[in-house]
Amino acid sequence: MTEAPSTPLPTFDSLRAGTILAICAADLDAKTTLAQAAATRWFERRLSLRSPLDPSLPDRPGRPEKPQLVPPKAVEKRSLHTLKGRIALLHSIAHIELNAVDLALDIVARYATEPVPHSFFDGWMQVAFEEAKHFRMVRNRLRDLGADYGDMPAHDGLWQAAHSTRNDLTARLAVVPLILEARGLDVTPSLQAKMRETGDLETAAVLDVIYNDEKGHVAIGAKWFRFLCAREKRDPAATFKQLVRANFRGALKPPFNDVARAEAGLTPSFYRSMTATSSA
């Protein structure tokens, strides 16, 4: 079960206000509760999109004191055949899912004045709702194993990627759903298999939920990326490559789950020639 937030939740009258309050929340139970409450009220059309009274969007999301943030190479890798290794994996996934909550909220709050249909915000609030669910599931599984989120160091690469695309919605879509979330489609099936090999069927079941939801998240990203490209009369695959070169550090790493990516609308023409690409 998710613990109740330690402080009363603030009220809000617009979707943008609700998403900003959730981003700012350092209490992670409050953050996930606010994210899901904002999504539910938006789906029920009980909120305006934005208001002149909306709070300011922060440069960084609210976080508890732990985990300590370190460079990606400083995050230790352990064997998944040990309990400590499975805890380390779950901690890493929890950190990814927490960042995914804030990334989905940020794309709504940051681009609330963008000339896009309201269904754009429907899609990203669905993502925020599900990412909050994922974080809770993974955190609860960590607790089942005698650990908790914050027990280990984590890296800040995901939020840095969002920060680099803060002024360009098309670039944000290219980097976050079409690179970072699509990577989850590539690596999760092998992690599921390893969890089953070790007999950890509970963790495998959590990964099943995440994997199936993430297909939809990549599909939402691909849909709106193509929408923006069509509006600007740009070729989607060529635009993706251009934006990756300008906004993403590092290479796109195979192996690729071509089937899951294609189901989400991300065809090989986007990424197959990009494996050696990095920004200057």
Secondary structure as UniProt FT lines:
FT   HELIX           15..24
FT   HELIX           28..43
FT   TURN            44..45
FT   TURN            52..53
FT   STRAND          69..70
FT   HELIX           72..74
FT   TURN            80..81
FT   HELIX           83..110
FT   TURN            111..113
FT   HELIX           118..144
FT   TURN            145..146
FT   TURN            149..150
FT   STRAND          154..155
FT   HELIX           157..164
FT   TURN            165..167
FT   HELIX           169..175
FT   HELIX           176..181
FT   HELIX           182..197
FT   TURN            198..199
FT   HELIX           201..231
FT   TURN            232..233
FT   HELIX           236..247
FT   HELIX           258..263
FT   TURN            264..265
FT   HELIX           268..271
FT   TURN            272..273
FT   TURN            275..276
//
